[in-house]
Amino acid sequence: MLDLAQALEGLSAAQHDILLPDALHGFSYEEIGEQLPIPIGTVMSRILQARQALKRQMEQAQPGADNIAYRDTARKGGPR
């Protein structure tokens, strides 16, 4: 968990702000788009970029370790 917290600190504010509602709170892309307000395609793109950045941060903290950045987080409303 400490590595994850450190990796999250390494993200930009924009990446942090888009990733947390998705990963921690379980909001749908539509809900995130309404909150920010940005189009759903932009939400999807930014979440992907934030996950990739988080993965890079995690790999730097612990090379070769498995992490949760790409865990399957399918929710109601269809595939993600």
C-alpha positions in Angstrom: 0.0 0.0 0.0 2.9 2.4 0.7 4.2 1.9 -2.9 0.7 2.7 -4.2 0.4 5.8 -2.1 3.8 7.0 -3.3 2.9 6.2 -6.9 -0.3 8.2 -6.6 1.7 11.1 -5.3 3.8 10.9 -8.5 0.7 11.5 -10.7 -0.2 15.0 -11.9 -3.2 16.7 -10.3 -5.3 16.0 -13.4 -4.4 12.3 -13.4 -5.1 12.1 -9.7 -8.5 13.8 -10.1 -9.7 11.5 -12.9 -8.4 8.3 -11.4 -9.7 8.5 -7.9 -13.4 8.7 -8.7 -13.0 5.7 -10.9 -10.7 3.5 -8.8 -11.7 4.4 -5.3 -15.3 5.5 -5.5 -16.5 3.3 -8.4 -18.1 6.0 -10.3 -19.1 5.3 -13.9 -17.4 7.1 -16.8 -20.7 9.0 -17.3 -20.8 10.1 -13.7 -17.2 11.3 -13.8 -17.9 13.1 -17.0 -20.8 14.9 -15.4 -18.8 15.8 -12.3 -15.8 17.3 -14.2 -17.7 18.2 -16.9 -16.0 16.6 -19.9 -17.2 14.2 -22.6 -17.2 10.4 -21.9 -14.5 9.8 -24.5 -12.2 12.3 -22.8 -12.9 10.6 -19.5 -12.0 7.2 -20.9 -8.8 8.5 -22.5 -7.7 10.4 -19.4 -8.3 7.3 -17.2 -6.3 5.1 -19.5 -3.4 7.7 -19.4 -3.6 8.0 -15.6 -3.6 4.2 -15.2 -0.6 3.9 -17.5 1.2 6.6 -15.5 0.3 4.9 -12.3 1.7 1.6 -13.6 4.9 3.3 -14.6 5.2 4.8 -11.1 4.5 1.4 -9.5 7.2 -0.2 -11.7 9.7 2.4 -10.7 8.9 1.9 -7.0 9.1 -1.9 -7.2 10.4 -3.2 -10.6 8.7 -6.4 -11.8 6.0 -6.4 -9.1 2.3 -7.0 -10.0 0.1 -4.0 -9.3 -3.6 -3.0 -9.3 -3.5 -0.3 -12.0 -5.0 -2.7 -14.6 -7.2 -4.8 -12.5 -10.5 -5.6 -14.2 -13.0 -3.2 -12.7 -16.1 -3.9 -14.8 -19.2 -2.4 -13.3 -22.9 -2.1 -14.1 -23.6 -0.6 -17.4 -21.4 -2.7 -19.6 -17.8 -3.5 -20.2 -15.0 -1.0 -19.6 
